[in-house]
Amino acid sequence: MLEIKNVEKTFNPGTINEKKALNGINLHLNEGDFVTVIGGNGAGKSTMLNMIAGVYPVDCGNIIIDGVDVTKLPEYKRAKYLGRVFQDPMTGTAADMQIEENLALAARRGKPRLLRPGITAKERKEYKELLKILDLGLEERLTAKVGLLSGGQRQALTLLMATLKKPKVLLLDEHTAALDPKTAKKVLDITEEIVTKNNLTTIMITHNMADAIAVGNRLIMMNNGKIIFDISGEEKKKLTTADLLEKFKISAGQELSNDRMLLS
């Protein structure tokens, strides 16, 4: 479903601020793979997601989604293949619009706009059923402004919107990091339910090593723009956070010094 072949990216080349963000990344995801990604600051995690989404052009290499080479496609043309949820709960929804209006926008993505009633009774019924999955009572608040929701409610709604059209690949960029622990667990549980139910190919960046081990069927670790560790299946299930720290030390040749990861 997703192939990243020898992708490289350098920011500010030839200047004092030159930064090699990705250094020959190779990654192959089968349909339904749920991959968690961990690594220290500046490891290249978010840059990798931005390369997949087309936020920046690659310096070299190829990105292929479901057999289609999207390497040279601009971000807006790749959007039909992807769903994405960001760290900031305020991103991904329109605060001044109602819950049902936000869902309608997500449902109409990529479709031509026509002059007809905005949201039909049939659609409202569908949205109510969808919102019940979240178990947050939002199905009874369809006309509430999204700006009135809590951070966790908005992030759960964003997740629902991002997966409404069954994307080829779902990109989750530390989407629970800005939430309190209880809310983060709720959003993560919803994530697992939606991904499993729809068999979505998913990449989830997280700073929480326990979550990286517990969630998904595969885990990769990045450092200095490279994938230094890749584990899946039963081996992944047997991992501990101590194992991950040791693997990082062996693979990277240094101690992990990311406070967020260590404290979580």
C-alpha positions in Angstrom: 0.0 0.0 0.0 2.9 2.3 0.6 6.5 2.2 -0.6 9.2 4.7 0.2 12.3 4.1 -1.9 15.7 5.8 -1.1 14.1 9.1 -0.1 16.4 11.8 0.9 15.7 15.4 2.1 18.1 18.1 3.1 16.9 21.5 4.4 18.9 24.7 3.7 21.6 22.9 1.6 24.9 24.7 1.3 24.2 27.0 4.3 25.3 27.0 7.9 21.8 25.7 8.8 22.1 22.7 6.5 20.2 19.7 8.0 20.0 16.2 6.5 16.5 15.3 7.6 16.1 12.0 5.7 19.1 9.9 4.6 18.0 7.2 2.2 14.8 6.1 3.8 13.3 2.8 2.6 10.0 1.6 4.0 7.4 -0.9 2.7 3.9 -1.2 4.2 1.4 -3.8 3.3 -2.3 -3.1 3.3 -3.6 -3.0 6.9 -0.2 -2.5 8.5 -0.3 -0.3 11.6 3.2 1.0 12.2 4.3 3.0 15.2 7.3 5.3 14.8 9.6 6.5 17.6 12.8 8.3 17.8 14.6 11.3 19.3 14.2 15.0 18.4 15.3 15.6 14.8 15.2 11.9 14.0 13.2 12.6 10.8 9.8 11.2 11.9 7.6 14.2 11.0 9.7 14.9 7.9 8.9 11.4 6.7 5.2 12.0 7.1 5.5 15.4 5.4 7.3 13.7 2.4 4.5 11.2 2.1 1.9 14.0 2.2 3.8 16.1 -0.3 4.4 19.1 2.0 7.9 19.3 0.7 9.4 17.9 -2.5 11.9 15.0 -2.1 15.5 15.6 -3.1 15.7 12.1 -4.6 13.8 8.8 -4.3 10.2 7.7 -4.9 7.0 7.5 -2.9 4.4 5.1 -4.2 0.8 4.8 -2.8 -1.2 1.7 -3.8 0.9 1.3 -7.0 0.7 5.0 -8.0 4.0 7.0 -8.0 3.0 10.2 -6.2 6.6 11.6 -5.9 6.0 14.6 -8.2 2.3 15.2 -7.2 1.6 18.4 -5.2 0.1 18.1 -1.8 -3.5 18.8 -2.9 -3.4 16.0 -5.5 -2.1 13.5 -2.9 -4.9 14.4 -0.5 -7.3 11.9 -2.0 -5.0 9.1 -1.0 -4.4 10.2 2.6 -5.9 11.0 5.9 -3.9 12.9 8.5 -4.3 13.9 12.1 -1.9 16.4 13.6 -0.6 17.0 17.2 -2.6 20.2 17.7 -6.3 19.4 18.3 -7.2 22.8 16.8 -5.9 21.7 13.4 -8.1 19.6 11.1 -11.5 21.1 12.0 -13.3 24.4 11.3 -14.0 25.9 14.8 -16.8 28.2 13.6 -18.7 25.4 11.8 -21.1 22.9 13.3 -20.1 19.2 14.0 -22.4 18.0 11.1 -20.9 20.7 8.8 -17.4 19.5 9.5 -18.4 15.9 8.8 -20.1 17.0 5.6 -17.0 18.7 4.4 -15.0 15.6 5.0 -17.6 13.4 3.3 -17.6 15.7 0.2 -13.8 15.9 -0.2 -12.8 15.4 -3.8 -16.5 15.7 -5.0 -17.8 18.5 -7.2 -19.8 21.2 -5.3 -23.5 21.5 -6.4 -26.3 23.9 -5.6 -28.5 21.8 -3.3 -29.4 21.6 0.4 -26.2 21.4 2.4 -27.0 18.4 4.7 -29.8 15.9 4.1 -31.8 14.0 6.7 -30.2 10.8 5.5 -26.7 12.3 6.0 -27.6 13.4 9.6 -28.7 9.9 10.4 -25.4 8.5 9.0 -23.3 11.1 11.0 -25.2 10.2 14.2 -24.3 6.5 13.8 -20.6 7.5 13.0 -20.3 9.7 16.1 -21.6 6.9 18.3 -18.3 5.1 17.7 -16.6 7.8 19.6 -18.8 7.3 22.7 -18.5 11.0 23.6 -22.1 12.0 23.3 -21.4 14.0 20.2 -24.2 12.3 18.2 -26.7 14.4 20.3 -24.8 17.7 19.5 -24.7 17.7 15.7 -25.4 21.4 15.5 -22.9 22.4 18.2 -20.0 24.6 17.0 -16.7 22.6 17.0 -14.9 25.4 18.8 -17.0 24.6 21.9 -15.6 21.1 22.1 -12.7 20.0 24.4 -9.3 19.2 22.9 -10.0 15.4 23.2 -13.4 15.7 21.5 -12.0 17.8 18.7 -9.1 15.3 18.1 -11.6 12.4 18.1 -13.7 14.2 15.6 -10.7 15.0 13.5 -9.8 11.3 13.5 -13.3 10.4 12.3 -13.1 13.0 9.5 -9.7 11.9 8.4 -11.0 8.3 8.0 -14.4 9.0 6.7 -13.4 8.4 3.1 -11.3 5.3 3.9 -7.8 6.7 2.9 -5.2 4.5 1.4 -2.8 5.6 4.2 -3.6 7.3 7.5 -0.9 9.5 9.0 -1.0 10.2 12.7 1.6 12.8 13.8 1.7 12.5 17.6 -2.0 13.0 17.7 -2.4 12.3 21.4 0.6 14.3 22.6 -1.2 17.5 23.4 -3.9 15.7 25.5 -4.0 14.8 29.2 -3.2 11.1 29.9 -6.9 10.0 30.3 -8.1 11.7 27.2 -5.0 10.5 25.2 -5.9 6.9 26.1 -9.5 7.4 25.0 -8.4 8.9 21.6 -5.8 6.1 21.2 -8.5 3.4 21.9 -10.8 5.1 19.3 -7.9 5.1 16.9 -7.3 1.4 17.3 -11.0 0.7 16.8 -11.3 2.7 13.6 -8.1 1.5 12.1 -9.0 -2.2 12.9 -12.6 -1.9 11.7 -11.6 -0.3 8.4 -8.3 -2.3 7.9 -6.5 1.1 7.4 -2.8 1.2 6.5 -1.5 3.5 9.3 1.7 5.3 10.4 1.6 6.7 13.9 4.4 8.8 15.3 4.5 8.7 19.1 6.9 9.8 21.9 5.4 7.2 24.2 7.4 4.0 24.1 4.7 2.0 25.9 2.1 3.1 23.3 4.5 2.3 20.5 4.9 -1.3 21.8 1.2 -1.9 22.6 -0.4 -0.4 19.5 -0.1 -1.8 16.0 1.6 -4.8 14.4 5.0 -3.1 13.6 7.4 -0.7 15.2 10.2 1.3 13.6 12.8 3.5 15.3 14.4 6.4 13.6 17.6 8.4 14.2 19.4 11.0 12.2 17.1 10.5 9.2 17.5 6.8 9.1 15.4 3.8 10.1 17.7 2.0 12.6 15.3 -0.6 14.0 12.2 -2.4 12.5 10.3 -5.1 14.4 6.9 -6.7 14.0 4.6 -9.6 15.0 5.3 -11.6 18.1 8.8 -10.1 18.5 7.2 -6.7 18.9 4.6 -7.9 21.5 7.5 -9.2 23.7 9.3 -5.8 23.7 9.7 -3.7 26.8 10.7 -0.1 27.1 14.0 -1.2 28.5 14.5 -3.3 25.3 13.8 -0.3 23.2 16.3 1.9 25.1 19.0 -0.9 24.7 18.1 -1.3 21.0 18.5 2.4 20.4 21.9 2.4 22.2 23.1 -0.5 20.1 21.7 0.8 16.7 22.5 4.5 17.2 25.7 4.1 19.1 24.5 6.5 21.8 22.2 6.9 24.7 18.6 8.2 24.1 18.4 11.7 25.4 14.8 12.6 24.6 13.1 13.7 27.9 9.6 13.3 26.5 10.2 9.7 25.5 12.1 8.8 28.7 9.5 10.4 31.0 6.5 8.9 29.2 
